[in-house]
Amino acid sequence: MMIKQFLNPPNWFTSASLFCGFYAILLAGQAGNDPNLYYKAGLMVFFAGLFDALDGRVARMTGTGTAFGVQLDSLIDIISFGVAPACLVYFWGLSEQGAFGVFVAGSLMLAGAFRLARFNVMADGKAHRWSQGLTITLGGGTVASVVMWFAGAGIPAPKDPTGIVLFVLAVSFLEVSSVPFRTMKTFKMSPPIMAALVVFAGVCLAVGAVYNISTVLVLLGLAHVVSGPIEAIATWPRRRKARARARAEGRPLPVEPE
């Protein structure tokens, strides 16, 4: 039984994500004042994200998805996108804050664990257009990309950690919040949308080639992080009316915007 799971192709990609997260933790722990190692650690979290995105697609393409693979993916996500980014931001900019720094970095890990637990409990096997709260992959990945950008630019961690603390706590809060975030299911892949995505990908590659890949990652990550609260505020009146209708009709309260 277990041998069969080891030989299942999607689990290879999931396992690769785990090794990337583990290596990121090792690099962060020995980085000290070496920005190159912090950059490599952030890059490992990025590769973990790539493998995490591929395992589900491989499972759908090959028809080899299993309940075991779903649970394995969830367990590994807390390492690669919870523990690894928390260790990275701690060693980079919070280690001198003592127990408070441990608390702030640990909040990212804890919020990611709660986010995954909520997702597992609410999962119904359907593809949803919205996610409830910021996903652990994009939350932890964005924190790692910020550290990676500073390291790639040769900029040391700020001496005043206030900005780092507020940023990490904000990401942690968004992960456990009910703020709706768009997923790729929101967009219909019509020819114009596909063309726009191709152009956008080309621009991202050009920016990455001229500067470095962390510039693209941090811009995309931050754009997604702020998109949820902005859209939540903009759609609040409509969502409030939808919830009022659901209460009046005795239906479950909608999680996704209608």
Sequence and secondary structure as in RCSB ss.txt:
>XXXX:A:sequence
MMIKQFLNPPNWFTSASLFCGFYAILLAGQAGNDPNLYYKAGLMVFFAGLFDALDGRVARMTGTGTAFGVQLDSL
IDIISFGVAPACLVYFWGLSEQGAFGVFVAGSLMLAGAFRLARFNVMADGKAHRWSQGLTITLGGGTVASVVMWF
AGAGIPAPKDPTGIVLFVLAVSFLEVSSVPFRTMKTFKMSPPIMAALVVFAGVCLAVGAVYNISTVLVLLGLAHV
VSGPIEAIATWPRRRKARARARAEGRPLPVEPE
>XXXX:A:secstr
 HHHHHT HHHHHHHHHHHHHHHHHHHHHHHTT HHHHHHHHHHHHHHHHHHHHHHHHHHHHT   HHHHHHHHH
HHHIIIIIHHHHHHIIIIIGGGTHHHHHHHHHHHHHHHHHHHHHHHH  S   SEEES  HHHHHHHHHHHHHHH
HHTT    SSTHHHHHHHHHHHHHHHS  EEE GGGS   HHHHHHHHHHHHHHHHHHHHS HHHHHHHHHHHHH
HHHHHHHHHTHHHHHHHHHHHHHHT    SS  
